[in-house]
Amino acid sequence: MKKVIINADDFGYSKDINEAIKLGFINGIITSSSLMANMDGFNHAIYEILPQIPFLFPGFHFNIIEGKCLSKDPLLCGNDGNFNNGFIKILSKSTDKKFLNAIEKEFRLQLEKLLNAGVYISHVDSHVHIHAIPSIFNLIVNLSNEYKIKYIRTHKEIPYLTKAKFNQESHFTSDSSEFRSSSQLKRSCYYKNLLINTCKNMLLNSLNHFNQVKICPRKFRDKECEQFYNSDERIFRSMKSSISEQTRECEGELNDKRSAVKHSNDTKRIIEPIGEINEPVSVAKRSVRKENSRLQAQGCDTRLNINTNDFLIGVMYTGMMSEETIIEGLKHIKDENSLTEIIIHPSIKEHIDSNILPKGTGKESFSNRYREFLITQSPTIKSSIKNLDFELYNFENIT
């Protein structure tokens, strides 16, 4: 049976979002969540919400996009202490060693704030998907391994269209069970957002291809191996020739010098060392080689035990998620024994005054967040997911 995790991002963003995640976990379909360490709702999430739902097992939602910068590093924030870099700006700086060092420092501060609060971290992802940038992905993978975190989100979303029209969508109001027609998104706005999200999805899928160079899949199925490595045969040849003798001894089964991949029906993808690469491919790859050399010099095992999802749903319809978009996305997942992560952003408030948002944050459409909260309370979505041969999991029981 195919596995699916429904993860609510932005836990700790605000009280309204925290309450929505709690209700979605208790009465709805939310099985997992990702916690932000630097937003105004953090203490509320830690001390009021998590004690009520101790089996949520939240992940770490790394954030260098909005809110307060814990490290106060001027490379990441302005004079007011709030982050001031968007995704494209971060991407343009992602080869700068000083900038990466600042990101590492901020990552450690945010993560250790969660750990010091007694939070068990089940997985790692990031706000606005900044960890999809290859050099940052490499950094976070190594840090996740250091902190013994088992899962990291990857970005492989199959593009799809749905017949749902948000200018005609109906949903419950917060005061009654009567349906009303949504006028929040006009047809033109819907297609504009869909175009933007499609471009975003194409970018993330492209970056994910480079990240897969680092995620050397030990447990791919034959068809997946062929599809992935045929896309860049030169990389595969370089990877095969670079596997160290130490790794071959540890993996006694790998007698075939022409392959560094073990095939299995298990869906886990375990990250292995790249070793010496004759032809540099990416910043992430060069950084991995340097880190592996350092660890090997210390006599450490350089194999990284990090697992990932196989597919993602939630980028194509960011801000436009509905029961229909989720079900249609799941219909495109044909791979048995795969793990799919669905991203939602719920809030119990339908509208919110932008003046009371945490300082330094972007303008959020909380009416969209309320719609996503209603998804979690739908009486039919669980059965619809089950009918598609999916079973609900979280990052803790998936292992």
N, C-alpha and C positions, 0 to 999 in steps of 0.2 A: 504493500500500500504506500502511496505517496505521502510525504510528511509536509506539514505546513506550520509555520510559526507566525502568529499575528502579533507584531511588536508595535507598541505605542511609544513613539519618540517624544522627547521633550518633557519627560517626567522631571519635576522640579522647576519648570519654567514659571508656573504661577499656581495659585491655589485652585483655580477653576479647572485647569488642566489636570492637576493631581487628583481632584475629586472625580473627574471623568474617567481617568485611568483606573481608579479604585472600583467604580461602578462597572466599568467595562470588564474588569477582571472577575468581580464577584458574580455579576448577573449576565455578562455578555461573553464575547468571544476573544477578548484580549488574553493572550497566554504569556506575554513577556513585555518588558518595557525597558527603556534606556534613560538613565538618570543623569541630569546636568548638575554640575557641581558649583557653577558660578552665577546661578540665577536666583531671583528673589524668593522663589518657592521651594528652595532646597531644604530649609529647616522644617517646613511644613510637610514635605515629602518624607523626610527622615523620621521625625518625631511624632507625627500624627497619622500619616497614611500607612507607612510600611508596617507598623505594629498591628494594624488591622488586616493586612494581607501579607503575612510573613512568607508565604510560598510564591510570591511574585518573582523572586530571584532576579532583580534588575541588572541590566548591563550598564556600561559606562558610555554616555553620550558626550564624546569629546567636542568641545566648543571653543573655537577661536574666531567666531563670526560676530557674535553680539553679546552684550552684557559686560560684566566686570572681568578684567584680566587679573588673575591672581598673582602673576609674577611681576606685573607693572612694567614689563619690558617695552621700551619705546618702539621696538620693531613690530610689536603686535597691537599696541594701543595708542590712543592720543593722550593729551595732557589731562583729560578728565578720567583716565583709567579705563575707558571702555574700548573694546575691540573696534578697529577701524579698517579692516581688510575684508573685501569680498572674495568670492571664490576665484574669479579671474585674476585678481591682484595676487592672491596667494599662489596660484598656479605659476604666475610670471616670476615669483620670487623663490620657487621651490627648489632651485639648484644652488641657492645661496647657503653656504655652510653656516654662517652666523644666524640666518633666519631659521634654519632647521634646528640649530641648537636652542634657539628661543622657544620653538615649538616643543622640543623635548622637555625643556624645563617646565613649561606650562602644563604639558601632559602629566608629568609626574606630580605637580602640585594639585591638579584637579583630581587625579586618580587617588592620591594618598589622602585627600580630604574625604573621599568616599570610604576608603578603607579605615581611616581613623574614626569614622562614624559607625563602624561595625557592619558596613554593607559588604555582602558577598557578591563579587562581580562575576557574572556568568558569561559576558560577551562584551565586545567593543564595537562601537560604530561612531559616527560623528555627525555634527550639525552641518547641514547643507552638503554632506558627503565629501568633505574636504580630504578625508583619508583615502579617497579614490586616486588622488594625485600620487603617482608612483613613488617619488622620494619620501613623501609623508607616509604612504602605505608601508613602505619598507621600515621606516622608523617605528611606526606603531606596532607592526608585527614583531619586531625584535623586543620592544618594551612589553608587549603582551606576553611574550614568552618569558621574559624576566619576572613578571608579576604572576605567572602561572594562570593566565586567562586562556580559556580553551577555544573560544570562538571569535571570529572577526567577520564583519559583513563584507561581502563582495557584491559587485554590481553587474549582474547579467540579467537584464530584463528584456523579454521578447516583445518587440513592438506589436501592438494590437489596437484595433478600434472597437468601440462599443456603440450600440444604438442609443444609449441613454442621452437624453438632451436635458441639460440642467435648467434651461429656461422653462421647461415643462415639468420639471420634477416636482413631486409632492412629498411632503414629510410632516411629521407631527410638530405642533407647536409645543413650547415648554409649559403652556398653561392648560391645554386641553388635548383630547385625542382626535380633534377634528383635523382633517387634512387641509392644507392650504398650498396654493401654488407658489413656488419660489420665483421671485423676480430678481434675485441677486446676480445671476449670471445671464446676460443676454446671449443670443446665439453667436453674435460676432465676438463677444468676449470669450465664449467657450472655445471657439476655433482658434482664436489668438493664443489663449493659454495652452491649448493642445499643441500648437506649433512650437511654442517656446519649450514646452516640456519634451517634445519629440527631439528637438535639438539638444536639450540637456541629456536626454537618455542616450543619444548617439555619442556624445562626448564621454559620458561615464562608461558606456560599453567599450569605447576605444581605449580609455585608460585602464579598464579592467583587463584588456588583452595584455597590456604591458605588465600588469600585476600578476597575471597568470604565469609569466616567465619565472617569477619568484616562487609561486606556489607550484612546486614540482609535484604533480599528482601521482602518488604512489598507488592510489586505489581507483583509478579511472576505469570505466568500462571501455572495451575495445573501440567502439564506434566513436566515443568522445575523444579518445587518444588520436585517432585518425583525423578527426575534424580539427582538433586544436593544433596538432603539430604540422599538418599539411599546409596550414596557413603561413607558416614560416619554417621551412625545412632547414634553413641554415642555422636557426637558433637551436633546433633539436640536435643537429649534428654537433654543434659546439657544446651543448649540454652533455651529450653522451660521452664526448671525449674528455670532459672535465671532471667526471665523477672520481673522487679520490679512492685510493686503495682501502683506506680505513672504512669508508662507507660500504664498499663492496664486501669487506669481511663481516661487517655488522649485519649486512643483508645477505646472508649466505645463499639465499635463493637466486640472487641476481648473477647467474653464471653467463648469461648471454650478454656479450659486450656491446651488442647493438641496441640494447634497450635499458633504460633506467626507470621503467615504469612497471609496477606490479598491478595486475588486473584483479578486480574483485567487484562484487555486487554491493559492497559496503559504500555508503554515500559519503563518508568522511574523506576530506582531502587534506592530507597531512603535509605540511611544508617541510622540505628538505633543503640541505645546503646546495648552493649552486656550484661551489668550488671555483677553480680557475677557469675563466672564460677567455678564450682566445680572441674573440671578436666582441668588444663591449656593445651591449644592446641598449641599456637604459641606465639612468642614474640609480634606480633602485637596485639593479643588478650589480653595479660597481660597488655600491654601498654594502650589499650583502656579502660580496667577496671579501671586502675589507674586514667586516665584522666576523665572518667565519675564520679568517686568518688569525684575528686577535684571540678568539675563543679557543681555537686549536692550539695556539701557542701556550695557553693556560691549561691545556689538557682537558678542556671541556668538550662535551658532546654537542656538536653544532646542529643536530637535527631538531627542528622546531616543531613542537606538537600543537599546532594551531589548526583548527577545523573551520570550514566555511560553508555557507549556504550554496546551493547549486543555482538557484534562480531567485529573482527579486521581483516584487510587484509594488508599485507605489510611486515611481518616478514619472512615468508617462502621464499619470493623472494626479500629480501633486496639486492639492487645493481643489480637486474635483472628484475625490474618491466617493464611491457609492457602493451599495450592495451589487449593483449591476457591473461596475468596473472590476470589482474583486472577482466575481464569478466568471466574467469573461476572460480575465487574466489567467485564472486557474485552468480554464478550458484549453489554453495554449500550452500547458505543461503536460507533455506526453511521456516524459521519462519516468518509468517506474523506479521506485526506491530513491527518488530525488528528494531534496530538502528545499522548500521554497519559503522565503521570508516575505511577509506582507507588512508594509509600513503604513501606519495611520497616525493622525495627529488630532486626537479628540479634545473637546472642551465642553463643559456643561453650560456655558454661557453662549447664547446665540449672538449677542452683540456686546462689544466692549468699547469704552471710550479710549481712544489711542493715547490720551493724555495720562492715563494711569498705567500704561505699559511700563515694564522695567526700563530704566534709563539706559539708552544705548542700544535698544532693540529696534528691529525693523518693524514696518507696518504689517501686522498679521491680519488676515481675513478670518475673524473668529466665527463668522457665520458659516464658513466652510468647515471649521473645526467642530462646530456644533453638529453639522450634518454628519461628520465622521463619528461623532459620539453616538448618534442615532443608529449608525450601522451596527455598533456593538450591542445595541439593545434589540435588534431585529429578531422577531420570533422565528424567522424562516432561514436565516443565513447559515446556521449550524447544519441544518439538514441539507441545504444546498451544497455545502462544502463536502459533507459526507457522501452525497450522491455522486460527486465527481471522483470518488475513491481517494479522498484526502483524509488524513487523521491529524488532529490538533496536537501540537507538542510545544514545549518551551526549550530554552537552551540548556536547561539543567537535565531534563529527562530524555533529551535526544540522544545522550550518550548511554 
